[in-house]
Amino acid sequence: MRNWRRGAWGSILLASLLCAAFVGCKSAETLPPTTRPVFYPLPPDPPRVQFLTAINTARAIIPKRSWQFTDMIVGAPPDILESPQASLSRPYGVAVSGGRIYVCDYAAGKVKVLDLERKRFYILGGDATPTTAPTNLCIAADGYKFIVESMPQLIQVFDPKDNYLTTFKVKEGRPGGVAAVGTELFVTDVTHDRIQVLDRGTGTLLRTFGSRGQGPGQFLMPNAIAADAEGNLYVSDQLNFRFQKLDRNGKSLLSVGGAGDNYGQFARPRGIAVGPDGVIFVVESVYNVVQMFNEEGKVLMAFGNYQAAPGFLVLPASIAVDKSCFKYFAQYLDPRFETEYLLFVTSQVGDARLGVYAFGRFKPGVEIPPLVPPPEAASGEKEPAETKPPEATPPETKPPETKPSPDAGTP
């Protein structure tokens, strides 16, 4: 089985090298200048993921405010897009709903919102927002937002219109991730290796399940958590180097993983999400990939780990799945590719702090030719650069001077 490092170049299709070989392919000039198509995985497997664009600042996707007649009379208001707040400093958790992207920027102490429908950028809760170190979040089916602040042990609550409502204090343990199912919140307890179940309206602790260990339904430093349409839970079981699928009472339905750098194994699993088709996405932060599994836990493929290509992940933290933003990224989509949904992946450092990818398949009748290897691989002179972070302390484990890291205590 290929591992991440030796299989890195083979997990990407550089479509810009192949464009002329496709039947009916448009010329490169018809595509936006920054979107030479990059696809995963390697032929003969059909391409299933296209990297679309990287968002490092709100200015990348939200146009500059146009001049208004009233500006001549009362003066132009300050443009928040020109402020440092509009940049993603150290993004961690991400969620997408109704054409809006919500990013927990831990270093800035804010949840930043990119409203693609109204073409605006703002801080969740405005200047009066109570957040100081947001790490993860979830958006319930009815639009309510729940923001985890791990170190102060808080969960901030916002309504569907993004108004601040209340704050829940997690009295025992340190929250890592949160998922909303019905009237309940499921919160990973990083310090006690369990899941806490809270009343969504009051924050009252209803029950807990799980314990420290390596067996089914047990955990070693659980962090991210997600729910599927049926209410099943998916947990990144970090120090067990796996993820688990559980029912709402804590019964383990599936356990996948093990320590290692091969496909289907993990070194540090982080964010987790489930597609509408049941595909499970798990962020691997050490080897800079997102692994994909089917509903039975069989590994399908991975993406994001080719260092020479746009969209390369560096210390990725979280992932979100969405179907509400297609039209806003249509300009980046290869015309041969049929998109089923979008993927948003945060990286704490690097050139793609928020990477946007499309999951789908090529249209029927498009013939995929043999791969033309990247130049360094074709020459035989050297292998692609390692995807493992440098030996120096990675940014995710080195806390800012003013506040502890969300991964404090994490090996």
Order of alpha helices (4+ residues) and beta strands (2+ residues): beta-beta-beta-alpha-beta-beta-beta-beta-beta-beta-beta-beta-beta-beta-beta-beta-beta-beta-beta-beta-beta-beta-beta-beta-beta-beta-beta-alpha
